[in-house]
Amino acid sequence: MANKVHVKKGDTVYVLSGKDRGKKGKVLSVDSSSRRVLVEGVNIITKHVKPRPNQGIQGGIIHQEAPIYADKVMFVCKSCGKPTKVGRKVLDNGNRARVCKKCGEVIDIIGEGKE
């Protein structure tokens, strides 16, 4: 059974806890099996990279984002601009949609419903 994650790639999220609490960022990737998300500019780690001349990789110290648990982030609505829970609703034409729990606006269409 696949684990459901409340955010998708491309969503803007607000970090609820941890060293980056209060930051906002865009979701770069979602791993539903481990329930982790990669957020732009959040949970920056230092990585030591070995040079690989045949692959064109220069060695040194790089800074990159590391995944954090999806439970530590909250979706930010585009219309009201507030961190909110995501609800689901069936539209009149049978399509399902994600909706903002605070303002009630449709975020996006999930998929085709029964017609």
C-alpha positions in Angstrom: 0.0 0.0 0.0 1.4 3.4 -1.0 1.7 6.1 1.7 -0.2 9.2 0.9 1.7 12.5 1.2 -0.4 15.8 1.4 2.0 17.8 -0.8 3.0 17.4 -4.4 6.1 18.5 -6.4 5.9 22.2 -7.1 3.8 23.1 -4.1 4.9 25.9 -1.7 5.3 24.7 1.9 5.9 26.2 5.3 8.3 24.4 7.7 6.7 23.7 11.1 9.6 22.4 13.1 13.3 21.9 13.2 16.3 24.1 12.5 14.6 25.7 9.5 11.3 26.4 11.3 9.4 29.3 9.7 11.0 29.1 6.3 8.9 28.7 3.1 10.1 26.9 0.0 9.1 25.0 -3.1 8.9 21.2 -3.1 11.5 19.8 -5.4 10.6 16.1 -5.0 8.4 13.8 -3.0 9.3 10.2 -1.8 6.0 8.7 -0.7 7.6 5.4 0.4 9.7 7.0 3.1 7.3 10.0 3.5 10.0 12.6 2.9 10.1 15.7 0.8 12.9 17.8 -0.7 12.3 21.5 -0.1 14.2 24.3 -1.9 16.5 26.2 0.5 15.6 24.0 3.6 17.7 21.5 5.5 21.0 22.5 3.8 23.8 20.0 4.3 27.5 20.2 3.6 28.8 17.4 1.3 32.4 16.5 0.5 32.6 15.5 -3.2 35.5 13.5 -4.6 36.7 14.7 -8.0 35.7 12.6 -11.0 37.6 13.9 -14.1 36.1 11.5 -16.6 32.6 12.5 -15.6 33.4 16.2 -15.5 32.8 16.5 -11.7 35.0 18.9 -9.8 35.8 18.0 -6.2 35.3 20.1 -3.2 32.7 21.0 -0.6 29.2 21.6 -1.8 26.0 22.7 -0.1 22.7 21.0 -1.0 19.2 20.3 0.3 18.5 17.1 2.2 15.0 15.5 2.5 12.8 16.2 5.6 9.7 14.4 6.8 6.5 15.4 5.1 4.9 15.8 8.5 7.1 18.7 9.3 5.8 20.8 6.4 2.4 22.5 5.8 1.0 23.5 2.4 0.7 27.2 1.7 -2.4 28.3 -0.3 -1.7 30.4 -3.4 -4.9 32.5 -3.0 -4.9 33.3 0.7 -1.1 32.9 1.3 -1.6 31.1 4.6 -0.3 27.7 5.7 -3.3 25.4 5.6 -4.5 21.8 5.5 -5.5 20.3 2.2 -9.0 19.0 1.7 -10.5 17.0 -1.1 -13.7 17.7 -2.9 -15.7 16.2 -5.7 -16.7 18.8 -8.3 -20.0 19.0 -10.2 -18.5 17.4 -13.3 -17.2 14.4 -11.3 -13.6 15.4 -11.1 -11.8 15.4 -7.7 -9.9 18.5 -6.6 -7.6 19.5 -3.8 -9.1 22.5 -1.8 -7.8 24.9 0.8 -9.4 24.4 4.2 -9.1 28.1 5.1 -10.5 29.9 2.1 -12.2 27.0 0.2 -10.4 27.8 -3.1 -9.6 24.9 -5.5 -5.9 24.3 -5.6 -5.8 21.8 -8.5 -7.7 19.0 -10.1 -6.5 15.6 -8.9 -7.8 13.3 -11.7 -10.7 12.4 -13.8 -13.7 11.1 -11.9 -16.6 8.9 -12.8 -18.8 10.4 -15.5 
